[in-house]
C-alpha cells in the first residue's frame, strides 16, 4: 500500500502457491531508482503521508529496510526471492 502508484486503476495482487507467494504492485520503481538502488535499501516515498501513518502505527518499522531484510532472511538458502521490474509493475516472488 505504501509503495503503490495510485495513478493506476488496477489492484495490487497477492498470489499464494504451494511453493511460493507472489506480490505484484502497480507502478514499477519510482523514476530515477534502479534495481541496484533497491537492493541497497534506497527508498523514495510515493505516498509519504500514508507511509508516515503506517510508521506511527508501527505497521512499518523504517523506510527502505524491506528488501534488504527479505534478502538477509534468505541468505544461505537454496531458494531465493525473485524480483521482476517493468516500467509499470513490480513483482517479488518469495519461496
C-alpha positions as CSV (number, residue, x, y, z in Angstrom):
1,X,0.0,0.0,0.0
2,X,2.8,2.4,0.9
3,X,4.8,1.7,-2.3
4,X,1.9,1.6,-4.7
5,X,1.4,4.1,-7.6
6,X,-2.2,5.1,-7.2
7,X,-2.3,6.7,-10.6
8,X,-3.0,3.2,-11.9
9,X,-6.6,1.9,-11.5
10,X,-5.8,-1.8,-11.2
11,X,-5.4,-3.7,-8.0
12,X,-2.2,-5.0,-6.3
13,X,-2.1,-8.8,-6.5
14,X,-1.1,-11.3,-3.9
15,X,-1.0,-14.9,-5.1
16,X,-0.4,-17.9,-3.0
17,X,1.1,-21.1,-4.4
18,X,2.2,-24.4,-2.8
19,X,5.9,-23.3,-3.2
20,X,5.8,-19.5,-3.2
21,X,3.9,-16.3,-2.6
22,X,3.9,-13.5,-5.2
23,X,3.3,-9.8,-4.7
24,X,2.6,-7.5,-7.7
25,X,2.4,-3.8,-7.2
26,X,1.5,-1.4,-10.0
27,X,3.8,1.5,-10.9
28,X,7.3,-0.1,-11.2
29,X,10.1,1.7,-9.5
30,X,10.0,5.4,-8.9
31,X,11.7,7.5,-11.5
32,X,15.5,7.5,-11.0
33,X,15.6,4.4,-8.8
34,X,17.4,1.3,-10.2
35,X,17.3,-2.3,-9.2
36,X,20.8,-1.8,-7.6
37,X,19.4,1.1,-5.6
38,X,16.5,-1.1,-4.4
39,X,18.9,-3.8,-3.2
40,X,20.9,-1.2,-1.2
41,X,17.7,-0.1,0.6
42,X,17.2,3.2,-1.2
43,X,13.7,4.3,-0.7
44,X,11.7,7.0,-2.4
45,X,8.3,7.6,-0.8
46,X,5.4,7.8,-3.3
47,X,2.8,8.1,-0.6
48,X,4.6,9.9,2.2
49,X,1.5,10.7,4.3
50,X,0.4,7.0,4.2
51,X,3.9,5.9,5.0
52,X,4.2,8.1,8.0
53,X,0.8,6.9,9.3
54,X,1.9,3.3,8.9
55,X,5.1,4.2,10.6
56,X,3.4,5.8,13.6
57,X,1.0,2.8,13.8
58,X,4.1,0.5,13.8
59,X,2.9,-1.3,10.7
60,X,6.3,-0.5,9.1
61,X,9.5,0.0,11.1
62,X,11.6,2.2,8.9
63,X,11.9,3.4,5.3
64,X,14.0,1.4,2.9
65,X,14.5,-1.7,5.0
66,X,12.1,-4.2,3.4
67,X,14.1,-5.6,0.5
68,X,17.4,-5.8,2.4
69,X,15.7,-7.6,5.3
70,X,14.0,-10.0,2.9
71,X,17.3,-10.8,1.3
72,X,19.0,-11.2,4.7
73,X,16.3,-13.8,5.7
74,X,17.1,-15.9,2.6
75,X,20.9,-15.7,3.0
76,X,22.4,-19.1,2.7
77,X,19.2,-20.7,1.5
78,X,18.9,-22.7,-1.7
79,X,15.7,-21.0,-2.8
80,X,16.0,-17.2,-3.2
81,X,13.5,-14.4,-3.8
82,X,13.0,-13.3,-7.4
83,X,12.3,-9.7,-8.3
84,X,10.9,-8.6,-11.6
85,X,10.5,-5.0,-12.6
86,X,8.9,-3.4,-15.6
87,X,8.0,0.2,-16.3
88,X,4.5,-0.3,-14.8
89,X,4.8,-3.1,-12.2
90,X,7.0,-4.5,-9.5
91,X,6.8,-8.2,-8.6
92,X,8.5,-10.2,-5.9
93,X,8.3,-13.9,-5.5
94,X,9.1,-15.4,-2.2
95,X,9.7,-19.2,-2.0
